[in-house]
Amino acid sequence: MKRIAVIGGGAAGFMAAITAKEHEPKANVVILEKGDKTLSKVKISGGGRCNVTNACFNISDLCKNYPRGGGQLKKSFGHFYTKDTIEWFNKRGVELHTEKDNRMFPISNQSQTIIDCLQSEIKKLGIRLSLKSPVSKITIENNDFTLAVNKESLSFDKLIIACGGSPKISGLKWLQELGYVVADPVPSLFTFNMPTESIKELMGVVAPNVSIKTQGSKQKQNGPLLITHWGMSGPAILKISAFEARTLAHLNYQFKVQVNWSDLSEKDCLEKIGEQGNKKISKNPFELPNRLWLFLLKKIDINSESTWNQLGKKNKNRLINVLMNDVYEVSGKTTFKEEFVTCGGVSLSNINMQTMESKLHAGIYFAGEILDIDGVTGGFNFQAAWTTGFLAGKNSAS
Ligand SMILES: Cc1cc2nc3c(=O)[nH]c(=O)nc-3n(C[C@H](O)[C@H](O)[C@H](O)COP(=O)(O)OP(=O)(O)OC[C@H]3O[C@@H](n4cnc5c(N)ncnc54)[C@H](O)[C@@H]3O)c2cc1C
């Protein structure tokens, strides 16, 4: 009887164990979890609602949401992607609903629904769950894997490593010792602190569609921007924190951002200004929240009570500059409580992305956040866990 061990009782580990057992019902499948409970991240995910996946059904578009791993995941998504996740949960009695921004949640809006589903599947299939079982070492001999778990040595034919991200490189040393290339872990998905910027007085204001970049970078991100009492947050900021996670860590989170508040070109801005005639400047034509508009006018000393046709050339230029290239100083970051991930982990150059099998050791498979894969917020991180978990489970069983 084939013995398969899954290291880690998170989303990826459960998906891998269930898929392995379904493909090879005679196999002896065990989940080894170091903690005293499983699926802890699923529980707190999406503010307790669990953003399971995203209603993005085009694989090329889906891949663009992964600052690391997007290109390589294309191969894996060809086997199991967002549509398969929805079907997988549907088949097991969990219906998902889609929100305006394409995020998908269980219709109960409770992460416990996902936990109940995964836990009842492992019970039904007879998968063994061993809690308080930290794996501290893997020894490889011929085609046999021996795991050091507490004071015991346990032997298996196949291994699925799904033990999640590690915030420190020291947590991945045991894999480096086996020869795996590991990308240094740094945080991804965080908000920006701006202790010296007075824009914080507008906390709660949302600019609906900004284009933003860090100074010196060419990469722009678009989307809503939320002003908070500590600085800036919202989808546009979170995307920058993800796509530039490594650069920003290198800068020790001291940098400047450049905001284009309405994502218009200079020509469009000038055209809009030209259309205003003798209307008052306090009425903004750029569809910005009024508090933000008045803040920007004050910042460049333009009297909001004057009219547009009183605006001289110099002030027009200053206005266009503050609308399109408004600079703010960032000093530090704050964790985004709804979702955060680790950038870094086991290099995908060591993995066959069609099967999730290690290229270094036949019979070892990887799944989930332990890999150097991470997505922006929106259900993409769980999707990577479901996809890689499914492939690792299926191929370990075959
Ligand atoms: C607050 C928060 C909210 C989030 N919300 C969302 C969301 O709504 N949507 C989304 O897509 N993503 C979300 N994410 C990201 C998502 O939770 C992770 O990407 C995903 O859980 C990764 O799954 P995993 O199974 O790879 O790792 P994990 O969930 O971290 O599971 C790994 C498991 O392995 C165990 N383990 C570790 N080392 C060992 C060892 N040596 N031996 C045995 N067991 C071990 C751990 O205890 C853990 O239980 C959120 C993350 C956080 C922190």
Ligand as a Chemical Component Dictionary entry (heavy atoms), coordinates in Angstrom:
data_LIG
# 
_chem_comp.id                   LIG 
_chem_comp.type                 NON-POLYMER 
_chem_comp.pdbx_formal_charge   0 
_chem_comp.three_letter_code    LIG 
# 
loop_
_chem_comp_atom.comp_id 
_chem_comp_atom.atom_id 
_chem_comp_atom.alt_atom_id 
_chem_comp_atom.type_symbol 
_chem_comp_atom.charge 
_chem_comp_atom.model_Cartn_x 
_chem_comp_atom.model_Cartn_y 
_chem_comp_atom.model_Cartn_z 
_chem_comp_atom.pdbx_ordinal 
LIG C1  C1  C 0 -4.904 37.209 7.668  1  
LIG C2  C2  C 0 -4.822 36.522 6.341  2  
LIG C3  C3  C 0 -5.926 36.533 5.504  3  
LIG C4  C4  C 0 -5.853 35.937 4.233  4  
LIG N1  N1  N 0 -6.954 35.967 3.433  5  
LIG C5  C5  C 0 -6.895 35.425 2.183  6  
LIG C6  C6  C 0 -8.039 35.405 1.341  7  
LIG O1  O1  O 0 -9.143 35.800 1.734  8  
LIG N2  N2  N 0 -7.885 34.912 0.073  9  
LIG C7  C7  C 0 -6.688 34.408 -0.388 10 
LIG O2  O2  O 0 -6.607 33.985 -1.539 11 
LIG N3  N3  N 0 -5.615 34.357 0.428  12 
LIG C8  C8  C 0 -5.690 34.829 1.690  13 
LIG N4  N4  N 0 -4.589 34.783 2.509  14 
LIG C9  C9  C 0 -3.401 34.045 2.041  15 
LIG C10 C10 C 0 -3.674 32.537 2.223  16 
LIG O3  O3  O 0 -4.217 32.343 3.510  17 
LIG C11 C11 C 0 -2.397 31.717 2.075  18 
LIG O4  O4  O 0 -1.778 32.014 0.852  19 
LIG C12 C12 C 0 -2.748 30.222 2.137  20 
LIG O5  O5  O 0 -3.361 29.945 3.380  21 
LIG C13 C13 C 0 -1.520 29.358 1.969  22 
LIG O6  O6  O 0 -1.891 28.031 2.231  23 
LIG P1  P1  P 0 -0.800 26.932 2.593  24 
LIG O7  O7  O 0 -1.561 25.675 2.853  25 
LIG O8  O8  O 0 0.263  26.924 1.588  26 
LIG O9  O9  O 0 -0.114 27.456 3.928  27 
LIG P2  P2  P 0 -0.691 27.636 5.396  28 
LIG O10 O10 O 0 -2.105 28.009 5.373  29 
LIG O11 O11 O 0 0.261  28.551 6.076  30 
LIG O12 O12 O 0 -0.590 26.179 6.030  31 
LIG C14 C14 C 0 0.640  25.564 6.317  32 
LIG C15 C15 C 0 0.461  24.631 7.493  33 
LIG O13 O13 O 0 1.668  23.890 7.674  34 
LIG C16 C16 C 0 1.960  23.787 9.051  35 
LIG N5  N5  N 0 3.408  23.550 9.181  36 
LIG C17 C17 C 0 4.421  24.429 8.980  37 
LIG N6  N6  N 0 5.614  23.837 9.153  38 
LIG C18 C18 C 0 5.355  22.539 9.468  39 
LIG C19 C19 C 0 6.185  21.432 9.767  40 
LIG N7  N7  N 0 7.519  21.526 9.762  41 
LIG N8  N8  N 0 5.596  20.247 10.063 42 
LIG C20 C20 C 0 4.234  20.120 10.067 43 
LIG N9  N9  N 0 3.408  21.156 9.797  44 
LIG C21 C21 C 0 3.956  22.348 9.486  45 
LIG C22 C22 C 0 1.484  25.111 9.617  46 
LIG O14 O14 O 0 1.241  25.016 11.008 47 
LIG C23 C23 C 0 0.216  25.356 8.810  48 
LIG O15 O15 O 0 -0.924 24.806 9.429  49 
LIG C24 C24 C 0 -4.646 35.325 3.798  50 
LIG C25 C25 C 0 -3.540 35.301 4.652  51 
LIG C26 C26 C 0 -3.627 35.878 5.911  52 
LIG C27 C27 C 0 -2.426 35.830 6.804  53 
# 
loop_
_chem_comp_bond.comp_id 
_chem_comp_bond.atom_id_1 
_chem_comp_bond.atom_id_2 
_chem_comp_bond.value_order 
_chem_comp_bond.pdbx_ordinal 
LIG C1  C2  SING 1  
LIG C2  C3  SING 2  
LIG C2  C26 DOUB 3  
LIG C3  C4  DOUB 4  
LIG C4  N1  SING 5  
LIG C4  C24 SING 6  
LIG N1  C5  DOUB 7  
LIG C5  C6  SING 8  
LIG C5  C8  SING 9  
LIG C6  O1  DOUB 10 
LIG C6  N2  SING 11 
LIG N2  C7  SING 12 
LIG C7  O2  DOUB 13 
LIG C7  N3  SING 14 
LIG N3  C8  DOUB 15 
LIG C8  N4  SING 16 
LIG N4  C9  SING 17 
LIG N4  C24 SING 18 
LIG C9  C10 SING 19 
LIG C10 O3  SING 20 
LIG C10 C11 SING 21 
LIG C11 O4  SING 22 
LIG C11 C12 SING 23 
LIG C12 O5  SING 24 
LIG C12 C13 SING 25 
LIG C13 O6  SING 26 
LIG O6  P1  SING 27 
LIG P1  O7  DOUB 28 
LIG P1  O8  SING 29 
LIG P1  O9  SING 30 
LIG O9  P2  SING 31 
LIG P2  O10 DOUB 32 
LIG P2  O11 SING 33 
LIG P2  O12 SING 34 
LIG O12 C14 SING 35 
LIG C14 C15 SING 36 
LIG C15 O13 SING 37 
LIG C15 C23 SING 38 
LIG O13 C16 SING 39 
LIG C16 N5  SING 40 
LIG C16 C22 SING 41 
LIG N5  C17 SING 42 
LIG N5  C21 SING 43 
LIG C17 N6  DOUB 44 
LIG N6  C18 SING 45 
LIG C18 C19 SING 46 
LIG C18 C21 DOUB 47 
LIG C19 N7  SING 48 
LIG C19 N8  DOUB 49 
LIG N8  C20 SING 50 
LIG C20 N9  DOUB 51 
LIG N9  C21 SING 52 
LIG C22 O14 SING 53 
LIG C22 C23 SING 54 
LIG C23 O15 SING 55 
LIG C24 C25 DOUB 56 
LIG C25 C26 SING 57 
LIG C26 C27 SING 58 
# 
